[in-house]
């Protein structure tokens, strides 16, 4: 049996060795023969639709709430928590924005930290201003919190 295997192995020819091409002389100015092609072309620019004009703060909050898929009940929660205000400095001792998120606590919760990061929230600074991006991040973070703990984060009891 060993002799047969040895004979079979001897009849299988190894692949021929291929010499690598010689290195180019980097000191003699080379000339490109074809235009360079990017292997990872950049994505096309994102064109954002202009934000609608809001008649009041609650309409704006409703727009972001609906955009991330929070239930309608969050309109009342936002009114109770912040009077529908979400600009720099709208906070209690711990919490920020329309739905008064305790960002520092949430970022220490293993169930939430990845979801918050997916929303672009790495600190309270990411939800604490009146820019459209911060408002969207805050709504996204509220949705992440709601998906994990339900309404309990906004319980008054």
Residue, then its C-alpha position, 0 to 999 in steps of 0.5 A: x500500500x505504501x509503495x502504491x501511494x509513493x508511486x502516485x505521489x511521484x507521478x504527480x508533477x509539482x506546478x512549475x515555479x514562476x519567476x516573479x517579474x523584476x522590480x521596476x527601476x524607481x529612479x527612472x521616471x516611469x510613464x503611465x500607460x493607462x489612467x489610474x482606476x480607484x478600486x474603492x470609488x467614493x459613494x455618490x454625494x447624499x442629497x438631503x431633502x430640505x426640512x419642512x417649515x415647522x409652525x411650532x416646536x411640537x410639530x418639529x418634534x413630531x416630525x423627528x418622532x415619526x421619522x424614526x418610528x416612535x409611537x404617537x404617545x411620544x408626542x405627549x411624553x415630549x411635551x411633558x419632559x421638555x415642552x417640545x423644546x430641543x435646543x442647547x441647554x434644554x436639560x435637567x440635571x442628567x437628561x437632554x432634549x425632547x425626551x430627556x435622555x440620560x445619555x451618560x447612563x445609557x452609554x454604560x448600559x451594554x444593551x444600549x451602547x451599540x444602539x446609541x453608537x449606531x445612531x451616532x451618539x457617543x456623548x451628550x454633545x451628540x444630542x444637545x443642540x438645535x441642529x438637525x443632525x443632533x435632533x435626528x440622533x436624539x430621536x434615534x437614541x430615544x427609539x433605541x431606548x424604547x426598543x430595549x426598555x419600552x415606556x419604563x424609561x419615561x415612567x413617572x412612578 
